[in-house]
């Protein structure tokens, strides 16, 4: 986490939200940027940190819906680039 930065605003103080963890690796989760309110899914231990124009709305919405019990409300309702509003 200490080497990652938000590709949009370059903030490197990112929040890690763990949904599933295996030993020392995060299998499923989110990386959240508090500066620009963007979130980046972690799928099968890989952070998907793409800029907005390369992200697929359907995939992000599907991820949010599948894990909405574990994801904080502020991301579900106000996260960028897509939310469940």
C-alpha positions in Angstrom: 0.0 0.0 0.0 2.8 2.4 0.8 3.9 2.5 -2.9 0.4 3.0 -4.4 -1.1 6.4 -5.3 -4.4 7.5 -6.8 -4.0 7.7 -10.6 -6.3 10.7 -10.7 -5.1 13.1 -7.9 -1.8 11.4 -7.0 -2.7 11.2 -3.3 -0.7 8.4 -1.6 -2.6 8.3 1.7 -5.1 5.6 0.7 -7.6 3.7 2.7 -7.6 -0.1 2.4 -10.9 -1.9 3.0 -10.5 -5.7 3.3 -13.4 -7.9 2.3 -11.6 -11.2 2.0 -8.1 -12.0 3.1 -5.9 -15.1 2.6 -2.9 -15.3 4.9 -1.2 -11.9 4.3 -2.8 -11.1 0.9 -6.0 -9.2 0.4 -8.1 -11.4 -2.0 -11.0 -9.0 -2.3 -11.3 -5.4 -1.2 -11.2 -1.7 -2.1 -8.6 1.0 -2.1 -10.3 4.3 -1.4 -8.8 7.8 -2.0 -10.2 10.3 0.6 -8.9 13.2 -1.5 -11.0 12.7 -4.7 -13.5 10.0 -3.4 -12.4 7.4 -6.0 -12.4 3.8 -5.1 -10.4 1.0 -6.8 -11.5 -2.7 -6.5 -9.1 -5.4 -5.5 -10.0 -8.7 -7.3 -8.0 -11.9 -6.8 -5.3 -10.0 -5.0 -4.9 -7.4 -7.9 -5.7 -3.7 -7.3 -7.6 -2.4 -10.4 -6.3 1.2 -10.4 -7.5 2.5 -13.7 -8.4 6.1 -14.6 -12.1 6.8 -15.0 -12.1 6.6 -18.8 -10.8 3.0 -18.8 -13.2 1.7 -16.2 -16.3 -0.2 -17.0 -19.4 1.0 -15.2 -21.1 -2.4 -15.3 -18.2 -4.1 -13.6 -17.8 -1.5 -10.9 -21.6 -1.5 -10.1 -21.6 -5.4 -10.0 -18.6 -5.3 -7.6 -20.4 -2.7 -5.3 -23.6 -4.7 -5.3 -21.9 -8.0 -4.6 -20.1 -6.6 -1.6 -22.4 -3.9 -0.4 -22.6 -5.3 3.2 -18.8 -4.9 3.6 -18.3 -1.6 1.8 -18.9 1.6 3.8 -22.0 3.7 2.8 -19.9 6.7 1.9 -18.4 4.7 -1.0 -21.6 3.0 -2.0 -23.5 6.3 -2.2 -20.8 8.9 -3.2 -17.9 6.9 -4.6 -16.4 7.9 -7.9 -16.5 7.2 -10.8 -19.7 5.1 -10.1 -22.0 4.6 -7.1 -25.2 2.9 -6.3 -27.3 6.1 -6.3 
